[in-house]
Amino acid sequence: MSDNKYAVASNGAAKEANISDQAARAPFYLLFDRSGNLLEALRNPFSDTAGRAAPQAAQFLAEAGVTKLIAERFGHKLVSELISKGIGHLESKGSVESAINSLASKA
C-alpha cells in the first residue's frame, strides 16, 4: 500500500527527537510516508488536555490520514480508539529517526 502514513509520538518537532513515552499526550506527532520521508511535524493540540486525550488524539490522527502510530507506551483507552479508527500501533524506544528507518526498511 503506497498510501501508508506513519505517525511517531515525539518529544520534539525534528526526526532526531526521542519518541514520547505518552502516545496520546505527546508534544508532537511526526508524520512519515512509507519510505521514511518526513512529511510534516504536527503539534499535538491535546498534549495538555485535562481529560479524554485518547479519543481526541485518535480522531486527530485519523483526520491526518495516519495508518500506524509509534510511541513508547500506549494506554488501553488509546489502543481501543486507534483500533476503532483502523490505525495500527507499535511500541518503540529511542529516536524517532531510528524507529521510522526500521519500519520503512520492512515496508
Buried (B, 14 or more C-beta within 10 A) or exposed (E): EEEBBBBBBBBBBEBEBBBBBBBBBBBBBBBBBBEBEBBEBBEBEBBEBEEEBBBBBBBBBBEBEBBBBBBBBBBEBBBBBBEEBEBEBBEBEEBBBBBBEBBBEEE
